[in-house]
Amino acid sequence: MRRYDRLRELRRMDPERDCWEMYRLIAVYEFPWDFTRALELALFRTYAVPSIGALLLRTAQFTERPQKRYDDTALLLDAVVEHGFTSEQGRTAIRRINGMHRSYDIGNDEMQYVLSTFVVMPKRWLDVYGWRRLTPHELRACTAYYRRLGRHMGITEIPETFAEFEQCLDDYEARHFGWDEGGRAVADATLDLMTSWYPGPLAPGLRAATISLLDPPLREAFRFPAPSPALRRTVEGALKLRGRAVRLLPPRRAPHFARQNREIKGYPQGYRLAELGTFPVPGIRGCPVPHGSREATPPQPPVAPGP
């Protein structure tokens, strides 16, 4: 297999009908590392919306158990990517996601915005740091994939095209980005988590490098100090160099799923999708009203942790 053979395969597929198959090839063969980094930054953006940041602080999951929250989010989304929307694993993951969201008063516009970050940020990351950019054909497939995920999550008035998703994201951020103590606390906890994955002496430098990747409106919403131009150039230069190096490598022959990422640390003995996430109790940690008992889910064998 040559470097661009998979792209030729993708071009033969229909971006609407084959959106899951195309997204799977793109995310776990072509750009697994890049999609992980881009989606981390996508979630990071949501903390700068005061209503979202304050809610996340009230749940305490991001501040008291950040590794579990990171793992659960990645593994639930990964199950749909790996197995598809109609598989038992995919349906279980979506039930868990919806079960958690229904425990809180989250508006449709907030759900639209979070979905928009998943559509837009990987494209923006790859435009700057990827070994190649997404083609318009691939972008249509990614958009269709997240439109389908959004429908499964009960989101209404979902944008139809990438351009509409991008406009939704930019407009929402212009209206809602702002300072909130909860959002900053969640952002700090997430940065602490990310730096904990590496040797301790590297933590200050890694934190500064990560902040340097944030665009000014996002950084200012958290009141992070502006990075030095030299640091920003160094970080961006290193990421661009990585992209050029990856372009010279042979194509990936085996898929790399999020569950195989070294950052997933909470389930060394494996996990069951139906047990991931939180099961909020009414009146505790920000859940204001009763929502019935935990939905029934057929027993599943544990998923083995990644290598």
LUMZA-465140 format. One line per 2 residues: number of its first residue (from 1); for each residue x negated, y negated, z negated of C-alpha. Coordinates in Angstrom, 2 decimals, decimal comma. Layout:
% LUMZA-465140
NUM = X/Y/Z; ...
% end
This chain:
% LUMZA-465140
1 = 0,00/0,00/0,00; -1,29/-3,44/0,96
3 = -0,83/-6,66/-1,01; 2,25/-7,96/0,81
5 = 3,96/-4,64/1,64; 6,44/-5,02/-1,23
7 = 7,38/-8,48/-0,02; 8,14/-6,96/3,39
9 = 10,33/-4,39/1,62; 12,16/-7,15/-0,24
11 = 12,83/-9,02/3,01; 14,73/-5,99/4,34
13 = 17,14/-6,03/1,39; 20,33/-8,04/0,96
15 = 19,95/-10,63/-1,84; 23,61/-10,47/-2,85
17 = 24,34/-6,76/-2,54; 20,90/-5,66/-3,73
19 = 20,26/-8,39/-6,30; 19,48/-6,00/-9,16
21 = 17,14/-3,84/-7,09; 15,38/-6,93/-5,73
23 = 15,09/-8,62/-9,12; 13,67/-5,41/-10,58
25 = 10,98/-5,22/-7,88; 10,13/-8,90/-8,32
27 = 10,05/-8,89/-12,13; 8,33/-5,58/-12,90
29 = 6,10/-5,04/-9,85; 5,26/-8,41/-8,34
31 = 5,17/-10,76/-11,35; 5,57/-8,98/-14,71
33 = 3,06/-11,14/-16,62; 4,29/-14,35/-15,05
35 = 7,95/-13,61/-15,72; 7,18/-12,86/-19,37
37 = 5,39/-16,19/-19,81; 8,04/-18,13/-17,88
39 = 10,93/-16,63/-19,85; 9,13/-17,33/-23,13
41 = 8,98/-20,99/-22,12; 12,60/-20,82/-20,94
43 = 13,77/-19,79/-24,41; 11,44/-22,37/-25,96
45 = 13,26/-25,11/-24,04; 16,56/-24,22/-25,66
47 = 15,23/-25,14/-29,11; 15,01/-28,79/-27,99
49 = 18,80/-28,96/-27,73; 19,78/-30,01/-31,28
51 = 22,98/-27,93/-31,41; 21,07/-24,80/-30,36
53 = 18,01/-25,47/-32,51; 20,15/-26,15/-35,59
55 = 22,15/-22,95/-35,06; 18,99/-20,87/-34,66
57 = 17,63/-22,31/-37,89; 20,87/-21,46/-39,74
59 = 20,72/-17,85/-38,60; 17,12/-17,74/-39,96
61 = 16,20/-15,02/-37,48; 13,60/-17,13/-35,66
63 = 12,03/-18,47/-38,85; 12,20/-15,47/-41,21
65 = 11,93/-12,56/-38,74; 10,47/-14,08/-35,55
67 = 8,79/-10,87/-34,33; 12,03/-8,90/-34,55
69 = 13,97/-11,69/-32,83; 11,38/-11,87/-30,05
71 = 11,33/-8,10/-29,63; 15,11/-7,70/-29,65
73 = 15,66/-10,45/-27,09; 13,04/-9,03/-24,74
75 = 14,18/-5,41/-25,12; 17,89/-6,11/-24,61
77 = 17,29/-8,17/-21,48; 14,72/-5,62/-20,30
79 = 17,22/-2,75/-20,55; 19,41/-4,36/-17,88
81 = 16,40/-4,99/-15,64; 15,18/-1,41/-16,01
83 = 18,46/0,50/-15,80; 20,99/-1,79/-14,12
85 = 24,33/-3,33/-15,06; 26,40/-0,16/-14,67
87 = 24,09/2,19/-16,57; 24,84/3,27/-20,13
89 = 21,71/1,46/-21,31; 22,61/-1,73/-19,46
91 = 26,18/-1,74/-20,77; 24,97/-1,12/-24,32
93 = 22,47/-3,99/-24,10; 25,10/-6,40/-22,79
95 = 27,55/-5,34/-25,53; 24,90/-6,12/-28,14
97 = 24,12/-9,52/-26,58; 27,79/-10,41/-26,42
99 = 28,43/-9,13/-29,93; 25,80/-11,46/-31,35
101 = 26,95/-14,47/-29,35; 30,59/-13,98/-30,34
103 = 29,60/-14,35/-33,99; 28,93/-18,06/-33,52
105 = 30,69/-21,08/-32,08; 28,67/-21,40/-28,86
107 = 30,17/-23,53/-26,09; 30,33/-22,46/-22,46
109 = 28,14/-25,41/-21,48; 25,42/-24,21/-23,85
111 = 25,63/-20,70/-22,40; 25,43/-22,15/-18,89
113 = 22,32/-24,08/-19,85; 20,53/-21,07/-21,37
115 = 21,37/-19,02/-18,27; 19,99/-21,84/-16,11
117 = 16,65/-21,70/-17,90; 16,33/-18,01/-16,95
119 = 16,99/-18,82/-13,29; 14,88/-21,95/-12,95
121 = 11,80/-21,52/-15,12; 10,28/-18,43/-13,43
123 = 10,44/-20,21/-10,08; 8,83/-23,35/-11,50
125 = 6,11/-21,31/-13,21; 5,27/-19,36/-10,05
127 = 5,19/-22,54/-7,96; 2,23/-23,70/-10,06
129 = 0,55/-20,61/-11,53; 1,73/-17,57/-9,56
131 = -0,35/-15,56/-7,11; 2,33/-16,49/-4,59
133 = 5,62/-18,35/-4,63; 9,06/-16,80/-4,44
135 = 10,55/-16,87/-0,96; 14,03/-18,37/-0,44
137 = 15,26/-14,81/0,13; 13,90/-13,68/-3,25
139 = 15,24/-16,80/-4,94; 18,74/-15,99/-3,71
141 = 18,42/-12,51/-5,23; 17,21/-13,84/-8,59
143 = 20,07/-16,33/-8,63; 22,61/-13,63/-7,78
145 = 21,18/-11,37/-10,51; 21,66/-13,99/-13,20
147 = 25,08/-14,96/-11,88; 26,04/-11,32/-12,36
149 = 24,53/-11,25/-15,86; 26,39/-14,45/-16,70
151 = 29,70/-12,93/-15,65; 29,04/-9,91/-17,87
153 = 28,43/-12,34/-20,72; 31,75/-14,08/-20,16
155 = 30,24/-17,37/-18,97; 32,56/-19,38/-16,75
157 = 31,95/-22,00/-14,05; 28,54/-20,47/-13,29
159 = 26,50/-22,39/-10,69; 26,46/-20,65/-7,32
161 = 23,06/-21,55/-5,88; 19,56/-22,08/-7,25
163 = 19,83/-25,79/-6,50; 23,02/-25,96/-8,58
165 = 21,35/-24,09/-11,45; 18,41/-26,48/-11,29
167 = 20,72/-29,50/-11,32; 22,63/-27,99/-14,26
169 = 19,40/-27,54/-16,21; 18,00/-30,99/-15,47
171 = 21,27/-32,80/-16,18; 21,85/-30,91/-19,42
173 = 18,35/-31,60/-20,70; 18,59/-35,30/-19,80
175 = 21,80/-35,54/-21,85; 20,91/-33,31/-24,78
177 = 17,17/-33,03/-25,42; 16,34/-34,71/-28,72
179 = 14,75/-34,44/-32,13; 16,21/-32,02/-34,67
181 = 14,49/-30,61/-37,73; 15,97/-27,19/-37,01
183 = 14,71/-27,15/-33,44; 11,21/-28,18/-34,57
185 = 11,19/-25,52/-37,30; 12,15/-22,82/-34,79
187 = 9,54/-24,10/-32,32; 6,84/-24,02/-35,00
189 = 7,84/-20,49/-36,05; 7,69/-19,34/-32,43
191 = 4,25/-20,89/-31,93; 3,07/-19,21/-35,14
193 = 4,36/-15,89/-33,82; 2,63/-16,29/-30,47
195 = -0,71/-17,18/-32,05; -0,40/-14,24/-34,49
197 = -0,84/-11,84/-31,58; -4,52/-12,83/-31,31
199 = -7,48/-13,05/-33,73; -6,90/-15,66/-36,43
201 = -9,75/-18,06/-35,52; -8,17/-18,54/-32,09
203 = -4,82/-19,72/-33,50; -5,41/-23,52/-33,50
205 = -6,74/-23,49/-29,94; -3,95/-21,23/-28,69
207 = -1,32/-23,44/-30,30; -2,78/-26,55/-28,68
209 = -3,05/-24,76/-25,32; 0,59/-23,67/-25,46
211 = 1,78/-27,17/-26,33; -0,24/-28,50/-23,40
213 = 1,98/-26,46/-21,05; 5,13/-28,24/-22,24
215 = 6,39/-31,06/-20,01; 6,64/-34,51/-21,66
217 = 10,44/-34,53/-22,30; 10,24/-31,14/-24,02
219 = 7,12/-32,00/-26,00; 8,56/-35,35/-27,09
221 = 11,80/-33,74/-28,25; 9,75/-31,69/-30,73
223 = 7,48/-34,66/-31,55; 4,40/-32,61/-30,71
225 = 1,28/-34,69/-30,13; 0,31/-35,26/-26,51
227 = -2,54/-32,97/-25,43; -5,78/-34,44/-24,22
229 = -6,08/-34,63/-20,41; -9,17/-32,42/-20,63
231 = -7,29/-29,67/-22,48; -4,37/-29,78/-20,08
233 = -6,68/-29,57/-17,06; -8,56/-26,67/-18,63
235 = -5,42/-24,65/-19,43; -3,80/-25,31/-16,07
237 = -7,04/-24,56/-14,26; -7,44/-21,23/-16,05
239 = -3,88/-20,18/-15,20; -4,28/-21,17/-11,55
241 = -7,57/-19,27/-11,39; -5,82/-16,21/-12,77
243 = -3,19/-16,50/-10,05; -5,82/-16,63/-7,32
245 = -7,58/-13,61/-8,83; -4,36/-11,56/-8,97
247 = -3,77/-12,32/-5,29; -6,98/-10,45/-4,49
249 = -6,01/-7,36/-6,47; -4,20/-4,36/-4,96
251 = -0,44/-4,35/-5,51; 0,96/-2,80/-8,67
253 = 1,98/0,82/-8,06; 3,80/1,46/-11,35
255 = 6,44/-0,77/-12,91; 5,61/-2,79/-15,99
257 = 8,63/-3,41/-18,19; 8,89/-5,85/-21,08
259 = 9,01/-2,93/-23,54; 5,43/-2,16/-22,48
261 = 4,14/-5,63/-23,38; 1,55/-5,74/-26,13
263 = 3,55/-8,57/-27,75; 6,38/-6,14/-28,60
265 = 5,23/-4,92/-32,01; 8,29/-4,20/-34,13
267 = 9,20/-0,69/-33,01; 6,12/1,55/-32,95
269 = 8,32/4,64/-33,45; 10,82/3,64/-30,75
271 = 14,24/2,03/-30,98; 17,93/2,43/-30,13
273 = 19,49/-0,30/-28,04; 22,73/-0,21/-30,03
275 = 20,79/-1,04/-33,20; 18,85/-4,01/-31,83
277 = 19,69/-7,58/-32,70; 21,72/-8,88/-35,60
279 = 25,09/-7,93/-37,03; 26,17/-11,16/-38,73
281 = 28,46/-11,01/-41,76; 31,28/-13,59/-41,74
283 = 30,36/-16,61/-43,85; 26,66/-15,70/-44,06
285 = 23,81/-17,24/-42,04; 26,06/-19,52/-40,03
287 = 28,83/-17,08/-39,04; 31,96/-19,01/-40,06
289 = 34,82/-16,67/-39,18; 35,54/-12,91/-39,21
291 = 35,16/-11,07/-35,92; 36,17/-7,51/-36,75
293 = 33,96/-4,52/-37,27; 30,88/-3,63/-35,26
295 = 31,86/-2,41/-31,82; 31,64/1,32/-31,35
297 = 28,74/2,47/-29,23; 27,96/6,06/-28,29
299 = 24,85/7,44/-30,04; 21,71/7,13/-27,96
301 = 18,33/8,74/-28,19; 15,54/6,38/-29,25
303 = 13,55/4,65/-26,52; 9,88/5,37/-26,80
305 = 7,68/2,30/-27,32; 5,59/1,16/-24,40
307 = 1,92/2,04/-24,06
% end
